[in-house]
Structure formats: C-alpha cells, structure tokens
Amino acid sequence: MSLSLLTLNVGAPSIDRAQRQLRWLAARPEGVLVLTETKATAGSEFLAKTFAAAGYSVTFPAHAPGELGVMIVSKLATTLDPLGAALDYLPARATGVVVETEEGPLRVVGAYVPSRDATLEKTERKKTWIERFHKALDNTNSNAPLLLLGDLNVLEPNHQPPHRGQFARFEYAFYTDLTERHGLADLFRRLHLDQVEHSWARRADLGYRYDHAHGSQAVAEKLVTCEYIHETRENAPDGSRLTDHSGLAVTLALTAKQTLLTSDPATAVDALNEPEPTLF
C-alpha cells in the first residue's frame, strides 16, 4: 500500500473554474490534496463546501478579506497539526494536518509563500512571513515525520534558467534553510538530480519551479515517486485551463490507518443546489 498526495495552485478560482477544478481533483487518485492560492471568495468556498459535503476532511483556515492561503482536502482521516496556530503572521498562508499511518503519525503542511514585487512593502511582507514561518516550524518541531507541500514562490539556487536578479538573497536562503535549518530535503531533487522541470511559466522557454515538496529524513526514506503534472495548465479546446500552475504529486511507501467514506463531489454539488423544501 502507498500514501499519495498532490499539491496544486488553484489561482483563487472563479465559480466556473472551481467547478472544473472540482471534477479534475475528484478524479485524482491521491488521498490528500494541498490547494494553494485559495481565497475567501465564492470559488474557494465552493471547493471547501462541496468536498466537505462529499465526506472529505477539509481544513480551510479563515482568510482575511483579500488575503490568500491554503486548503487541505483529504480522503484520509486527519487531525489538525499545530503549525497553523503557531504561525502568527498571514496565518492563512500555511496550515497542516496529521495523518495516522501504520508506522505512526505523518505531519502534512501546506504553504503558499507570499510573492513580491520591487516595492519595499511587498519585500518586507515576504521576508517577515518567511521569518515567522521558520519560527512556527521551530516551535512545532517534533519527532513525527513532516512533509511540506505547496507553492513556495522561490527557486532553488541553481535553477535553470537562472533568472538572475529576480530573487533576493533572503529568498534563496529560504529554500536552503528548509534543509539546513529544518532538515527537509527537496523530494523532487532526491529522485531527479539534474532534471529541468517548471511548474509555472510566462512562456514555454521561460519557466519557474515554484511548486515544491520537502520532507524530513523519515519521509525521504519512504519516497517512491515525486512528479509534476502539467496537464492542469494545458489549454482546453475552448481556450480555458484549470490553472496556470502544474500540480506536483508525491507517493510514499506508507499506509494510512483510516480512509473516510466519501462520495462523488459532483453528487454533492447537486445536493447543495437543491432548493429547501417548502412547508405549507
């Protein structure tokens, strides 16, 4: 048996896009979905309510107006990880759950690191969030293996193409500190040492590997696969696409103790849309 997980940036979807994302996500085999760039708007709320109505475990922290964050949707039984409560700055941008496996608890943390532009305000915002996230990881450190998934809005230092000058020293330091400070290895690089992959691109020849999976040593030892799924940003015949990011799927040689009884979310959509009975 194996435990599979997927992270995908859903791009603060509209209702129409969220409906298409729902169908795609519901058909995926992964047991845990880490969705980044969620928002307190109709599209993200639709995903949360519909998956919950279908019996999934949904962890969707409160988002301040206009703020972006993370949602974790699971077919596996989960409890709340302490990291979310430990993050005291832009807290919706990270949350976590614990999945019980036959070998003990597995911490699954989802993160959506703020992006920035050339302004001091956005730069300080990202720098502050990274510092507080490091602190939250330190304060919730435990012996339980940890898997970090999400859109980290940062590149590895030797990224190809280099994109020189676009990222500051503190941003590259965030990537390296995940390993050097927290002991979390880049799982894609563990299996694909030199492979060039991009999860977001302005154009085909100018890509960025923004979406990542990092795991503690115990997670890395159980790693089976770690692959990008590019179909999410391919155009449909009508010119639409699910999102502008590729997904990233991880498989671990672990067995979850409890799988939830879930139904087809499409059926849950129909049930949510049914008018309430009228009493005469």
N, C-alpha and C positions, 0 to 999 in steps of 0.2 A: 504494500500500500504506500501511497505518497500523499503529501500535502502540497497543494498548488495555490499560488497567489498571483494576483495581477494588479499592477498599478496603471492608471490612465488619467491623464489630464483631460477633464471634460469641458473645459473652457467656459465656465459659467453659462450653461446652455439655456437657450430659449425652450419653451414648452415643446415646440416642434422637434428641435434637435434632441431634447431629453427623451422624447418618445422613441426616436430611432436608436438612441444610445441604450435605452432600456432593453429593446429587443435584442440588440447585439450582446450586451452584457449578460442577459438572462440565458443566452445560448452558450456562453463560455463554460468550460469545464472547471475553472478554478473555484476553490471553495471560499476564498477571501478576496474581495475587491477593494483596493485602496484608490479612491477617486479624489483627484486634486483639482484645484481651482473651482471649488464649489462656492456658492453664494446664497445669501438669504433672499432668493428670488424664486419665481414660480417654477423654473426648470429644475433647480436643485431640490426644492421642496417636493416636486413631483416624484423624483427618483427616490427620495427618502421615504415618502409615504407609501409609494407603490411597492417597493421592496419589503417594507415592514408589513404591509397588508398581506403579502405573499408568504409571510412566516420567516423572513430573513432577520438576522440580528443587524440592526442599523445603529451605528454610532455617528452622530451628526451634531457636533458641538454648536452652541449658539454662536451665530455670526453677527457681529456688529453691522449696522447699516453700511452698505457699500464695501464691506470687508470680504476678503476671500479666505478659503480654508480647505478643509479635508473632510471627507466622509468615508467611513469603512462599512462595507456591506458584506455579510458573511452567511454562508450556508452552514457554518460550524458554530457550535455554542461558544460564546465568548463572555468574558468579564472585562470590566474596564481597567485599563492599565493606568498606573498613577502618573504617567508623564504629562497627560493633558492638564491635570490640576496643578502640576509643578511649573508649567510654563506661564509666566506672568506678564508677557508682552505679546500682543496679537495672538491670543491663545487659540483661536480657531484654526490657525495655520499648522497645528500639529495635534494629533490625537493618537490613542493607542488602545489595543485590546490584547487580551491574553487568551490563547487557545490551549486547552489542555490536550496533550498528546500522550501516547503510551510511554514516552520517555520523560514526561514532565511538562511543565508549562513553557509555552513559547510566547514571547512578547512580540507583537507586531505593531510597529509605529509607522504612521503615515505623516508625511510632512510636505508642505508647499511653501518653500522659502520665498520671501518677497523678491521681486525683481527690482531693478533700479534704473535710473537714467543718470544724466550728468549733474543733476541738481544735488546740492548738499543735503537737502531734506530727505530725498529718496535714498541717498547713500547712507546717511546716518540711521535711517529706518531699517535698512537691511543689515547694517553692521550690528545695531542693537538687538535685532531679532536673533541673529546668529549667536551673539554672546549669551542671550537668555536661553536659547535652545541648548547650547553647550551646558549651561548651568543646570537646566532641567534634566538632561541626560546624566550628569554627575550625581544629582540629588536623588535620582531614582535608580541608580546603578544597583544591580543585584546579580546573583549567580545564574539567573534564568537566561537562556539564550535570547538574543534580540535580533530582529530583522527590521531594518529601516527601509521603507519604500516611499517613492514619491518624486515629484518634480523639485529638484534642489536648486534650479536656476544657477548652476555653477558647472564648470568644466574641469576635467582632470588637467593637470599642468601640461602634459604632453599631448593635448588634444589635437586631432587632425581634422580639418585645417586648424592652424594655430589660433586664429582670431586675436592676434596680438593687439594689445592696447585696449581691448574691450572689457577686460576684467581686472579688478584691483587685486593687490596682494592679499588683502583680507579674504577675498572670495576664494582664491586658490587655497589659502590656508584652511578654510572651512572644509574643503574636500580632503586635504591631507590629515587634518585633525580628527576626522571621523575614524581614521585608522590609528594615528599615533596617540591620540588622547583617549579615544573610546574603544579601541580595539575592534573596529568594524571594517571588514575587508570589502572592497568593491567586488561584488559577486560576479558581475559580468566579466571583469578583467581576470578573475580567478580561472574562468573557463576559456576565455578568448583573449589571450595576452596581447595580440597585435591587431585584432580585427577592428576595422573602422566602421562604426555604426553611429547613426544620428537619429534622434527622436523628435527633432523639430528643425525646420529649415525655411529660410526665406526663399530659397530656390534650390533646385536639385543638387547643385555643386557647392552649396554654402550651408552646411548643416551643423547642428549643435547636439551633443549628447547631454541633454538636460535631465532626463529621467533616469533614476538610479535605484539600485538595490544594494544595500550594505548589510553585512551580517557579522555577528560575533563569531569567534572561532568555532564554537559548537555548532552554529548554523552552517558555516562554511564546510565543515566536515560532513554535513548531511546534504550538501548541494548536489543536485542531479542535473538540472538544466537552468539556464538563465538566458532568455532570448527576447529580442524586440519583435513586436507585432506591428507591421507597418500598414496593414490594411485600414486601420482606423483613420488615416489621413489621406487615403486614396479617394479620388472623386467618384461619386456615383454617376450613372448616366444623366441624371438631371443637374449635375454640377455640384451637388451638395456632398458633404463629407461629415463623418461623425465628429471629428475634432481635428485640430492642427498638430496633434502630438501622436507619436507611436505609443502603443502600450508596451509594457515590459512584464513578462511572465516568468515566475520562479517556481521550480519544483524542488521539494525537499524530501529526503527519504525518512519521513516521519508519518505517523498515523494519528489522526485526531481521534479523541475518545468519543465525542458526541457530534453527530450530524443532525441538524434541525430538520423537521418535517416542513418542507417548503412546497409551494405550488407555483404554477406558471404566473409570473408577474403580469402578463398580458391579461389573464383572467382577473387578476386583482384590479387592473385598470378598469375593466368593465364593471366590477362590483363597486368601485369608488365612484363611478359615474352614474350609477343607478339612482333615480330620484327617490327620496324618502317617501314611504307610504303615507297617504293622506287619511286622517281619521274623520269619519262622518258621524 
